[in-house]
Amino acid sequence: MLKLCRKYLNWIQNSVFEGEISDVKLKELKNMAALIMDYETDSLIIFKTRNEKWLEKEIVGMERAETDNFL
């Protein structure tokens, strides 16, 4: 899953990724994730924002990658 998510998003920490992604790429990511997930033990949680002004991000320490939006 780590390798898959790194193809689409920026890795932040452990199992956390963020970035901008188109609707088509998001659908592709979800379809690929479904092929490798164990639905009894794994989960994929997606946070979306429709408007950038409602997203506030504070970073304490070193930022791993510069991004504008979360996923």
mmCIF file of the N, C-alpha and C atoms, coordinates in Angstrom:
data_MODEL
# 
_entry.id   MODEL 
# 
loop_
_atom_site.group_PDB 
_atom_site.id 
_atom_site.type_symbol 
_atom_site.label_atom_id 
_atom_site.label_alt_id 
_atom_site.label_comp_id 
_atom_site.label_asym_id 
_atom_site.label_entity_id 
_atom_site.label_seq_id 
_atom_site.pdbx_PDB_ins_code 
_atom_site.Cartn_x 
_atom_site.Cartn_y 
_atom_site.Cartn_z 
_atom_site.occupancy 
_atom_site.B_iso_or_equiv 
_atom_site.pdbx_formal_charge 
_atom_site.auth_seq_id 
_atom_site.auth_comp_id 
_atom_site.auth_asym_id 
_atom_site.auth_atom_id 
_atom_site.pdbx_PDB_model_num 
ATOM 1   N N  . MET A 1 1  ? 0.837   -1.190 0.000   1.00 0.00 ? 1  MET A N  1 
ATOM 2   C CA . MET A 1 1  ? 0.000   0.000  0.000   1.00 0.00 ? 1  MET A CA 1 
ATOM 3   C C  . MET A 1 1  ? 0.880   1.252  0.000   1.00 0.00 ? 1  MET A C  1 
ATOM 4   N N  . LEU A 1 2  ? 1.998   1.211  0.721   1.00 0.00 ? 2  LEU A N  1 
ATOM 5   C CA . LEU A 1 2  ? 2.912   2.344  0.770   1.00 0.00 ? 2  LEU A CA 1 
ATOM 6   C C  . LEU A 1 2  ? 3.382   2.718  -0.631  1.00 0.00 ? 2  LEU A C  1 
ATOM 7   N N  . LYS A 1 3  ? 3.826   1.745  -1.395  1.00 0.00 ? 3  LYS A N  1 
ATOM 8   C CA . LYS A 1 3  ? 4.302   2.007  -2.759  1.00 0.00 ? 3  LYS A CA 1 
ATOM 9   C C  . LYS A 1 3  ? 3.190   2.570  -3.634  1.00 0.00 ? 3  LYS A C  1 
ATOM 10  N N  . LEU A 1 4  ? 2.002   2.043  -3.488  1.00 0.00 ? 4  LEU A N  1 
ATOM 11  C CA . LEU A 1 4  ? 0.866   2.514  -4.272  1.00 0.00 ? 4  LEU A CA 1 
ATOM 12  C C  . LEU A 1 4  ? 0.550   3.971  -3.950  1.00 0.00 ? 4  LEU A C  1 
ATOM 13  N N  . CYS A 1 5  ? 0.414   4.289  -2.691  1.00 0.00 ? 5  CYS A N  1 
ATOM 14  C CA . CYS A 1 5  ? 0.054   5.647  -2.290  1.00 0.00 ? 5  CYS A CA 1 
ATOM 15  C C  . CYS A 1 5  ? 1.138   6.656  -2.660  1.00 0.00 ? 5  CYS A C  1 
ATOM 16  N N  . ARG A 1 6  ? 2.385   6.243  -2.618  1.00 0.00 ? 6  ARG A N  1 
ATOM 17  C CA . ARG A 1 6  ? 3.485   7.147  -2.990  1.00 0.00 ? 6  ARG A CA 1 
ATOM 18  C C  . ARG A 1 6  ? 3.450   7.517  -4.468  1.00 0.00 ? 6  ARG A C  1 
ATOM 19  N N  . LYS A 1 7  ? 2.786   6.713  -5.282  1.00 0.00 ? 7  LYS A N  1 
ATOM 20  C CA . LYS A 1 7  ? 2.658   7.040  -6.708  1.00 0.00 ? 7  LYS A CA 1 
ATOM 21  C C  . LYS A 1 7  ? 1.721   8.227  -6.925  1.00 0.00 ? 7  LYS A C  1 
ATOM 22  N N  . TYR A 1 8  ? 0.806   8.456  -5.985  1.00 0.00 ? 8  TYR A N  1 
ATOM 23  C CA . TYR A 1 8  ? -0.224  9.475  -6.154  1.00 0.00 ? 8  TYR A CA 1 
ATOM 24  C C  . TYR A 1 8  ? -0.087  10.661 -5.202  1.00 0.00 ? 8  TYR A C  1 
ATOM 25  N N  . LEU A 1 9  ? 0.496   10.428 -4.024  1.00 0.00 ? 9  LEU A N  1 
ATOM 26  C CA . LEU A 1 9  ? 0.483   11.433 -2.961  1.00 0.00 ? 9  LEU A CA 1 
ATOM 27  C C  . LEU A 1 9  ? 1.851   11.557 -2.307  1.00 0.00 ? 9  LEU A C  1 
ATOM 28  N N  . ASN A 1 10 ? 1.992   12.534 -1.431  1.00 0.00 ? 10 ASN A N  1 
ATOM 29  C CA . ASN A 1 10 ? 3.219   12.741 -0.664  1.00 0.00 ? 10 ASN A CA 1 
ATOM 30  C C  . ASN A 1 10 ? 3.099   12.017 0.669   1.00 0.00 ? 10 ASN A C  1 
ATOM 31  N N  . TRP A 1 11 ? 4.115   11.240 0.991   1.00 0.00 ? 11 TRP A N  1 
ATOM 32  C CA . TRP A 1 11 ? 4.134   10.514 2.256   1.00 0.00 ? 11 TRP A CA 1 
ATOM 33  C C  . TRP A 1 11 ? 4.475   11.486 3.371   1.00 0.00 ? 11 TRP A C  1 
ATOM 34  N N  . ILE A 1 12 ? 3.692   11.472 4.450   1.00 0.00 ? 12 ILE A N  1 
ATOM 35  C CA . ILE A 1 12 ? 3.901   12.370 5.588   1.00 0.00 ? 12 ILE A CA 1 
ATOM 36  C C  . ILE A 1 12 ? 4.516   11.621 6.760   1.00 0.00 ? 12 ILE A C  1 
ATOM 37  N N  . GLN A 1 13 ? 3.861   10.578 7.224   1.00 0.00 ? 13 GLN A N  1 
ATOM 38  C CA . GLN A 1 13 ? 4.405   9.780  8.314   1.00 0.00 ? 13 GLN A CA 1 
ATOM 39  C C  . GLN A 1 13 ? 3.594   8.498  8.422   1.00 0.00 ? 13 GLN A C  1 
ATOM 40  N N  . ASN A 1 14 ? 4.254   7.423  8.817   1.00 0.00 ? 14 ASN A N  1 
ATOM 41  C CA . ASN A 1 14 ? 3.611   6.115  8.954   1.00 0.00 ? 14 ASN A CA 1 
ATOM 42  C C  . ASN A 1 14 ? 2.648   5.860  7.788   1.00 0.00 ? 14 ASN A C  1 
ATOM 43  N N  . SER A 1 15 ? 1.384   5.802  8.030   1.00 0.00 ? 15 SER A N  1 
ATOM 44  C CA . SER A 1 15 ? 0.406   5.532  6.971   1.00 0.00 ? 15 SER A CA 1 
ATOM 45  C C  . SER A 1 15 ? -0.382  6.774  6.599   1.00 0.00 ? 15 SER A C  1 
ATOM 46  N N  . VAL A 1 16 ? 0.257   7.932  6.629   1.00 0.00 ? 16 VAL A N  1 
ATOM 47  C CA . VAL A 1 16 ? -0.412  9.194  6.338   1.00 0.00 ? 16 VAL A CA 1 
ATOM 48  C C  . VAL A 1 16 ? 0.180   9.802  5.065   1.00 0.00 ? 16 VAL A C  1 
ATOM 49  N N  . PHE A 1 17 ? -0.717  10.153 4.143   1.00 0.00 ? 17 PHE A N  1 
ATOM 50  C CA . PHE A 1 17 ? -0.319  10.767 2.879   1.00 0.00 ? 17 PHE A CA 1 
ATOM 51  C C  . PHE A 1 17 ? -1.175  12.002 2.658   1.00 0.00 ? 17 PHE A C  1 
ATOM 52  N N  . GLU A 1 18 ? -0.640  12.965 1.888   1.00 0.00 ? 18 GLU A N  1 
ATOM 53  C CA . GLU A 1 18 ? -1.429  14.143 1.552   1.00 0.00 ? 18 GLU A CA 1 
ATOM 54  C C  . GLU A 1 18 ? -1.048  14.602 0.161   1.00 0.00 ? 18 GLU A C  1 
ATOM 55  N N  . GLY A 1 19 ? -1.924  15.391 -0.422  1.00 0.00 ? 19 GLY A N  1 
ATOM 56  C CA . GLY A 1 19 ? -1.633  15.949 -1.728  1.00 0.00 ? 19 GLY A CA 1 
ATOM 57  C C  . GLY A 1 19 ? -2.881  16.260 -2.513  1.00 0.00 ? 19 GLY A C  1 
ATOM 58  N N  . GLU A 1 20 ? -2.680  16.886 -3.648  1.00 0.00 ? 20 GLU A N  1 
ATOM 59  C CA . GLU A 1 20 ? -3.768  17.167 -4.564  1.00 0.00 ? 20 GLU A CA 1 
ATOM 60  C C  . GLU A 1 20 ? -3.873  16.007 -5.538  1.00 0.00 ? 20 GLU A C  1 
ATOM 61  N N  . ILE A 1 21 ? -5.091  15.620 -5.841  1.00 0.00 ? 21 ILE A N  1 
ATOM 62  C CA . ILE A 1 21 ? -5.304  14.493 -6.741  1.00 0.00 ? 21 ILE A CA 1 
ATOM 63  C C  . ILE A 1 21 ? -6.604  14.727 -7.507  1.00 0.00 ? 21 ILE A C  1 
ATOM 64  N N  . SER A 1 22 ? -6.590  14.434 -8.788  1.00 0.00 ? 22 SER A N  1 
ATOM 65  C CA . SER A 1 22 ? -7.792  14.612 -9.607  1.00 0.00 ? 22 SER A CA 1 
ATOM 66  C C  . SER A 1 22 ? -8.805  13.517 -9.272  1.00 0.00 ? 22 SER A C  1 
ATOM 67  N N  . ASP A 1 23 ? -10.033 13.736 -9.683  1.00 0.00 ? 23 ASP A N  1 
ATOM 68  C CA . ASP A 1 23 ? -11.078 12.731 -9.451  1.00 0.00 ? 23 ASP A CA 1 
ATOM 69  C C  . ASP A 1 23 ? -10.725 11.411 -10.134 1.00 0.00 ? 23 ASP A C  1 
ATOM 70  N N  . VAL A 1 24 ? -10.180 11.504 -11.329 1.00 0.00 ? 24 VAL A N  1 
ATOM 71  C CA . VAL A 1 24 ? -9.813  10.292 -12.070 1.00 0.00 ? 24 VAL A CA 1 
ATOM 72  C C  . VAL A 1 24 ? -8.699  9.534  -11.353 1.00 0.00 ? 24 VAL A C  1 
ATOM 73  N N  . LYS A 1 25 ? -7.676  10.258 -10.893 1.00 0.00 ? 25 LYS A N  1 
ATOM 74  C CA . LYS A 1 25 ? -6.557  9.610  -10.184 1.00 0.00 ? 25 LYS A CA 1 
ATOM 75  C C  . LYS A 1 25 ? -7.010  9.046  -8.848  1.00 0.00 ? 25 LYS A C  1 
ATOM 76  N N  . LEU A 1 26 ? -7.935  9.722  -8.168  1.00 0.00 ? 26 LEU A N  1 
ATOM 77  C CA . LEU A 1 26 ? -8.463  9.219  -6.901  1.00 0.00 ? 26 LEU A CA 1 
ATOM 78  C C  . LEU A 1 26 ? -9.217  7.909  -7.123  1.00 0.00 ? 26 LEU A C  1 
ATOM 79  N N  . LYS A 1 27 ? -10.022 7.868  -8.169  1.00 0.00 ? 27 LYS A N  1 
ATOM 80  C CA . LYS A 1 27 ? -10.750 6.642  -8.485  1.00 0.00 ? 27 LYS A CA 1 
ATOM 81  C C  . LYS A 1 27 ? -9.771  5.512  -8.803  1.00 0.00 ? 27 LYS A C  1 
ATOM 82  N N  . GLU A 1 28 ? -8.728  5.829  -9.542  1.00 0.00 ? 28 GLU A N  1 
ATOM 83  C CA . GLU A 1 28 ? -7.697  4.846  -9.876  1.00 0.00 ? 28 GLU A CA 1 
ATOM 84  C C  . GLU A 1 28 ? -7.004  4.338  -8.607  1.00 0.00 ? 28 GLU A C  1 
ATOM 85  N N  . LEU A 1 29 ? -6.653  5.251  -7.712  1.00 0.00 ? 29 LEU A N  1 
ATOM 86  C CA . LEU A 1 29 ? -6.005  4.875  -6.453  1.00 0.00 ? 29 LEU A CA 1 
ATOM 87  C C  . LEU A 1 29 ? -6.910  3.963  -5.633  1.00 0.00 ? 29 LEU A C  1 
ATOM 88  N N  . LYS A 1 30 ? -8.183  4.304  -5.513  1.00 0.00 ? 30 LYS A N  1 
ATOM 89  C CA . LYS A 1 30 ? -9.113  3.485  -4.733  1.00 0.00 ? 30 LYS A CA 1 
ATOM 90  C C  . LYS A 1 30 ? -9.294  2.099  -5.346  1.00 0.00 ? 30 LYS A C  1 
ATOM 91  N N  . ASN A 1 31 ? -9.353  2.036  -6.670  1.00 0.00 ? 31 ASN A N  1 
ATOM 92  C CA . ASN A 1 31 ? -9.486  0.736  -7.336  1.00 0.00 ? 31 ASN A CA 1 
ATOM 93  C C  . ASN A 1 31 ? -8.251  -0.132 -7.124  1.00 0.00 ? 31 ASN A C  1 
ATOM 94  N N  . MET A 1 32 ? -7.078  0.461  -7.234  1.00 0.00 ? 32 MET A N  1 
ATOM 95  C CA . MET A 1 32 ? -5.836  -0.292 -7.022  1.00 0.00 ? 32 MET A CA 1 
ATOM 96  C C  . MET A 1 32 ? -5.712  -0.727 -5.559  1.00 0.00 ? 32 MET A C  1 
ATOM 97  N N  . ALA A 1 33 ? -6.102  0.151  -4.627  1.00 0.00 ? 33 ALA A N  1 
ATOM 98  C CA . ALA A 1 33 ? -6.039  -0.185 -3.206  1.00 0.00 ? 33 ALA A CA 1 
ATOM 99  C C  . ALA A 1 33 ? -6.983  -1.348 -2.893  1.00 0.00 ? 33 ALA A C  1 
ATOM 100 N N  . ALA A 1 34 ? -8.146  -1.351 -3.525  1.00 0.00 ? 34 ALA A N  1 
ATOM 101 C CA . ALA A 1 34 ? -9.128  -2.418 -3.281  1.00 0.00 ? 34 ALA A CA 1 
ATOM 102 C C  . ALA A 1 34 ? -8.568  -3.785 -3.669  1.00 0.00 ? 34 ALA A C  1 
ATOM 103 N N  . LEU A 1 35 ? -7.675  -3.810 -4.631  1.00 0.00 ? 35 LEU A N  1 
ATOM 104 C CA . LEU A 1 35 ? -7.095  -5.083 -5.081  1.00 0.00 ? 35 LEU A CA 1 
ATOM 105 C C  . LEU A 1 35 ? -6.117  -5.676 -4.068  1.00 0.00 ? 35 LEU A C  1 
ATOM 106 N N  . ILE A 1 36 ? -5.508  -4.826 -3.248  1.00 0.00 ? 36 ILE A N  1 
ATOM 107 C CA . ILE A 1 36 ? -4.493  -5.330 -2.312  1.00 0.00 ? 36 ILE A CA 1 
ATOM 108 C C  . ILE A 1 36 ? -4.929  -5.287 -0.850  1.00 0.00 ? 36 ILE A C  1 
ATOM 109 N N  . MET A 1 37 ? -6.086  -4.702 -0.576  1.00 0.00 ? 37 MET A N  1 
ATOM 110 C CA . MET A 1 37 ? -6.563  -4.595 0.807   1.00 0.00 ? 37 MET A CA 1 
ATOM 111 C C  . MET A 1 37 ? -7.214  -5.880 1.289   1.00 0.00 ? 37 MET A C  1 
ATOM 112 N N  . ASP A 1 38 ? -7.082  -6.120 2.576   1.00 0.00 ? 38 ASP A N  1 
ATOM 113 C CA . ASP A 1 38 ? -7.855  -7.162 3.252   1.00 0.00 ? 38 ASP A CA 1 
ATOM 114 C C  . ASP A 1 38 ? -8.993  -6.417 3.954   1.00 0.00 ? 38 ASP A C  1 
ATOM 115 N N  . TYR A 1 39 ? -10.205 -6.533 3.435   1.00 0.00 ? 39 TYR A N  1 
ATOM 116 C CA . TYR A 1 39 ? -11.332 -5.749 3.941   1.00 0.00 ? 39 TYR A CA 1 
ATOM 117 C C  . TYR A 1 39 ? -11.718 -6.084 5.373   1.00 0.00 ? 39 TYR A C  1 
ATOM 118 N N  . GLU A 1 40 ? -11.219 -7.161 5.926   1.00 0.00 ? 40 GLU A N  1 
ATOM 119 C CA . GLU A 1 40 ? -11.525 -7.501 7.311   1.00 0.00 ? 40 GLU A CA 1 
ATOM 120 C C  . GLU A 1 40 ? -10.562 -6.840 8.290   1.00 0.00 ? 40 GLU A C  1 
ATOM 121 N N  . THR A 1 41 ? -9.390  -6.406 7.810   1.00 0.00 ? 41 THR A N  1 
ATOM 122 C CA . THR A 1 41 ? -8.407  -5.813 8.725   1.00 0.00 ? 41 THR A CA 1 
ATOM 123 C C  . THR A 1 41 ? -7.881  -4.451 8.277   1.00 0.00 ? 41 THR A C  1 
ATOM 124 N N  . ASP A 1 42 ? -7.984  -4.114 6.999   1.00 0.00 ? 42 ASP A N  1 
ATOM 125 C CA . ASP A 1 42 ? -7.418  -2.868 6.472   1.00 0.00 ? 42 ASP A CA 1 
ATOM 126 C C  . ASP A 1 42 ? -8.498  -1.827 6.233   1.00 0.00 ? 42 ASP A C  1 
ATOM 127 N N  . SER A 1 43 ? -8.072  -0.569 6.183   1.00 0.00 ? 43 SER A N  1 
ATOM 128 C CA . SER A 1 43 ? -8.997  0.508  5.850   1.00 0.00 ? 43 SER A CA 1 
ATOM 129 C C  . SER A 1 43 ? -8.249  1.609  5.118   1.00 0.00 ? 43 SER A C  1 
ATOM 130 N N  . LEU A 1 44 ? -8.976  2.348  4.335   1.00 0.00 ? 44 LEU A N  1 
ATOM 131 C CA . LEU A 1 44 ? -8.463  3.511  3.624   1.00 0.00 ? 44 LEU A CA 1 
ATOM 132 C C  . LEU A 1 44 ? -9.397  4.657  3.968   1.00 0.00 ? 44 LEU A C  1 
ATOM 133 N N  . ILE A 1 45 ? -8.871  5.687  4.588   1.00 0.00 ? 45 ILE A N  1 
ATOM 134 C CA . ILE A 1 45 ? -9.685  6.826  5.012   1.00 0.00 ? 45 ILE A CA 1 
ATOM 135 C C  . ILE A 1 45 ? -9.249  8.033  4.201   1.00 0.00 ? 45 ILE A C  1 
ATOM 136 N N  . ILE A 1 46 ? -10.206 8.688  3.553   1.00 0.00 ? 46 ILE A N  1 
ATOM 137 C CA . ILE A 1 46 ? -9.915  9.818  2.678   1.00 0.00 ? 46 ILE A CA 1 
ATOM 138 C C  . ILE A 1 46 ? -10.582 11.064 3.256   1.00 0.00 ? 46 ILE A C  1 
ATOM 139 N N  . PHE A 1 47 ? -9.789  12.105 3.464   1.00 0.00 ? 47 PHE A N  1 
ATOM 140 C CA . PHE A 1 47 ? -10.305 13.396 3.903   1.00 0.00 ? 47 PHE A CA 1 
ATOM 141 C C  . PHE A 1 47 ? -10.241 14.336 2.714   1.00 0.00 ? 47 PHE A C  1 
ATOM 142 N N  . LYS A 1 48 ? -11.352 15.005 2.424   1.00 0.00 ? 48 LYS A N  1 
ATOM 143 C CA . LYS A 1 48 ? -11.408 15.922 1.290   1.00 0.00 ? 48 LYS A CA 1 
ATOM 144 C C  . LYS A 1 48 ? -11.759 17.318 1.769   1.00 0.00 ? 48 LYS A C  1 
ATOM 145 N N  . THR A 1 49 ? -11.309 18.293 1.022   1.00 0.00 ? 49 THR A N  1 
ATOM 146 C CA . THR A 1 49 ? -11.739 19.665 1.243   1.00 0.00 ? 49 THR A CA 1 
ATOM 147 C C  . THR A 1 49 ? -12.172 20.229 -0.101  1.00 0.00 ? 49 THR A C  1 
ATOM 148 N N  . ARG A 1 50 ? -13.310 20.860 -0.116  1.00 0.00 ? 50 ARG A N  1 
ATOM 149 C CA . ARG A 1 50 ? -13.811 21.429 -1.367  1.00 0.00 ? 50 ARG A CA 1 
ATOM 150 C C  . ARG A 1 50 ? -13.317 22.854 -1.563  1.00 0.00 ? 50 ARG A C  1 
ATOM 151 N N  . ASN A 1 51 ? -12.922 23.479 -0.480  1.00 0.00 ? 51 ASN A N  1 
ATOM 152 C CA . ASN A 1 51 ? -12.511 24.872 -0.553  1.00 0.00 ? 51 ASN A CA 1 
ATOM 153 C C  . ASN A 1 51 ? -11.247 25.047 0.276   1.00 0.00 ? 51 ASN A C  1 
ATOM 154 N N  . GLU A 1 52 ? -10.186 25.492 -0.335  1.00 0.00 ? 52 GLU A N  1 
ATOM 155 C CA . GLU A 1 52 ? -8.899  25.609 0.337   1.00 0.00 ? 52 GLU A CA 1 
ATOM 156 C C  . GLU A 1 52 ? -8.932  26.562 1.530   1.00 0.00 ? 52 GLU A C  1 
ATOM 157 N N  . LYS A 1 53 ? -9.811  27.549 1.509   1.00 0.00 ? 53 LYS A N  1 
ATOM 158 C CA . LYS A 1 53 ? -9.846  28.507 2.618   1.00 0.00 ? 53 LYS A CA 1 
ATOM 159 C C  . LYS A 1 53 ? -10.339 27.874 3.923   1.00 0.00 ? 53 LYS A C  1 
ATOM 160 N N  . TRP A 1 54 ? -11.019 26.722 3.854   1.00 0.00 ? 54 TRP A N  1 
ATOM 161 C CA . TRP A 1 54 ? -11.498 26.043 5.055   1.00 0.00 ? 54 TRP A CA 1 
ATOM 162 C C  . TRP A 1 54 ? -10.469 25.096 5.628   1.00 0.00 ? 54 TRP A C  1 
ATOM 163 N N  . LEU A 1 55 ? -9.342  24.979 4.977   1.00 0.00 ? 55 LEU A N  1 
ATOM 164 C CA . LEU A 1 55 ? -8.291  24.070 5.419   1.00 0.00 ? 55 LEU A CA 1 
ATOM 165 C C  . LEU A 1 55 ? -7.187  24.849 6.116   1.00 0.00 ? 55 LEU A C  1 
ATOM 166 N N  . GLU A 1 56 ? -6.960  24.547 7.357   1.00 0.00 ? 56 GLU A N  1 
ATOM 167 C CA . GLU A 1 56 ? -5.883  25.185 8.099   1.00 0.00 ? 56 GLU A CA 1 
ATOM 168 C C  . GLU A 1 56 ? -4.875  24.111 8.462   1.00 0.00 ? 56 GLU A C  1 
ATOM 169 N N  . LYS A 1 57 ? -3.627  24.382 8.178   1.00 0.00 ? 57 LYS A N  1 
ATOM 170 C CA . LYS A 1 57 ? -2.575  23.400 8.428   1.00 0.00 ? 57 LYS A CA 1 
ATOM 171 C C  . LYS A 1 57 ? -1.455  24.072 9.206   1.00 0.00 ? 57 LYS A C  1 
ATOM 172 N N  . GLU A 1 58 ? -1.126  23.511 10.340  1.00 0.00 ? 58 GLU A N  1 
ATOM 173 C CA . GLU A 1 58 ? -0.014  24.005 11.152  1.00 0.00 ? 58 GLU A CA 1 
ATOM 174 C C  . GLU A 1 58 ? 1.014   22.900 11.264  1.00 0.00 ? 58 GLU A C  1 
ATOM 175 N N  . ILE A 1 59 ? 2.257   23.256 11.010  1.00 0.00 ? 59 ILE A N  1 
ATOM 176 C CA . ILE A 1 59 ? 3.332   22.275 11.081  1.00 0.00 ? 59 ILE A CA 1 
ATOM 177 C C  . ILE A 1 59 ? 4.314   22.710 12.157  1.00 0.00 ? 59 ILE A C  1 
ATOM 178 N N  . VAL A 1 60 ? 4.604   21.805 13.055  1.00 0.00 ? 60 VAL A N  1 
ATOM 179 C CA . VAL A 1 60 ? 5.603   22.039 14.083  1.00 0.00 ? 60 VAL A CA 1 
ATOM 180 C C  . VAL A 1 60 ? 6.777   21.141 13.726  1.00 0.00 ? 60 VAL A C  1 
ATOM 181 N N  . GLY A 1 61 ? 7.950   21.710 13.541  1.00 0.00 ? 61 GLY A N  1 
ATOM 182 C CA . GLY A 1 61 ? 9.111   20.925 13.117  1.00 0.00 ? 61 GLY A CA 1 
ATOM 183 C C  . GLY A 1 61 ? 9.261   20.964 11.609  1.00 0.00 ? 61 GLY A C  1 
ATOM 184 N N  . MET A 1 62 ? 9.965   20.005 11.058  1.00 0.00 ? 62 MET A N  1 
ATOM 185 C CA . MET A 1 62 ? 10.292  19.957 9.642   1.00 0.00 ? 62 MET A CA 1 
ATOM 186 C C  . MET A 1 62 ? 9.137   19.411 8.818   1.00 0.00 ? 62 MET A C  1 
ATOM 187 N N  . GLU A 1 63 ? 8.748   20.147 7.790   1.00 0.00 ? 63 GLU A N  1 
ATOM 188 C CA . GLU A 1 63 ? 7.714   19.655 6.870   1.00 0.00 ? 63 GLU A CA 1 
ATOM 189 C C  . GLU A 1 63 ? 8.374   18.723 5.870   1.00 0.00 ? 63 GLU A C  1 
ATOM 190 N N  . ARG A 1 64 ? 7.813   17.534 5.693   1.00 0.00 ? 64 ARG A N  1 
ATOM 191 C CA . ARG A 1 64 ? 8.392   16.539 4.780   1.00 0.00 ? 64 ARG A CA 1 
ATOM 192 C C  . ARG A 1 64 ? 8.245   16.930 3.319   1.00 0.00 ? 64 ARG A C  1 
ATOM 193 N N  . ALA A 1 65 ? 7.096   17.457 2.942   1.00 0.00 ? 65 ALA A N  1 
ATOM 194 C CA . ALA A 1 65 ? 6.851   17.827 1.549   1.00 0.00 ? 65 ALA A CA 1 
ATOM 195 C C  . ALA A 1 65 ? 5.887   18.996 1.520   1.00 0.00 ? 65 ALA A C  1 
ATOM 196 N N  . GLU A 1 66 ? 6.116   19.922 0.609   1.00 0.00 ? 66 GLU A N  1 
ATOM 197 C CA . GLU A 1 66 ? 5.214   21.052 0.481   1.00 0.00 ? 66 GLU A CA 1 
ATOM 198 C C  . GLU A 1 66 ? 3.994   20.633 -0.321  1.00 0.00 ? 66 GLU A C  1 
ATOM 199 N N  . THR A 1 67 ? 2.811   20.882 0.240   1.00 0.00 ? 67 THR A N  1 
ATOM 200 C CA . THR A 1 67 ? 1.558   20.612 -0.459  1.00 0.00 ? 67 THR A CA 1 
ATOM 201 C C  . THR A 1 67 ? 0.590   21.720 -0.142  1.00 0.00 ? 67 THR A C  1 
ATOM 202 N N  . ASP A 1 68 ? -0.440  21.837 -0.968  1.00 0.00 ? 68 ASP A N  1 
ATOM 203 C CA . ASP A 1 68 ? -1.450  22.862 -0.765  1.00 0.00 ? 68 ASP A CA 1 
ATOM 204 C C  . ASP A 1 68 ? -2.729  22.322 -0.156  1.00 0.00 ? 68 ASP A C  1 
ATOM 205 N N  . ASN A 1 69 ? -3.067  21.067 -0.461  1.00 0.00 ? 69 ASN A N  1 
ATOM 206 C CA . ASN A 1 69 ? -4.315  20.476 0.009   1.00 0.00 ? 69 ASN A CA 1 
ATOM 207 C C  . ASN A 1 69 ? -4.062  19.111 0.602   1.00 0.00 ? 69 ASN A C  1 
ATOM 208 N N  . PHE A 1 70 ? -4.945  18.689 1.478   1.00 0.00 ? 70 PHE A N  1 
ATOM 209 C CA . PHE A 1 70 ? -4.892  17.334 2.060   1.00 0.00 ? 70 PHE A CA 1 
ATOM 210 C C  . PHE A 1 70 ? -5.757  16.409 1.248   1.00 0.00 ? 70 PHE A C  1 
ATOM 211 N N  . LEU A 1 71 ? -5.443  15.169 1.346   1.00 0.00 ? 71 LEU A N  1 
ATOM 212 C CA . LEU A 1 71 ? -6.349  14.134 0.886   1.00 0.00 ? 71 LEU A CA 1 
ATOM 213 C C  . LEU A 1 71 ? -6.492  13.168 2.032   1.00 0.00 ? 71 LEU A C  1 
# 
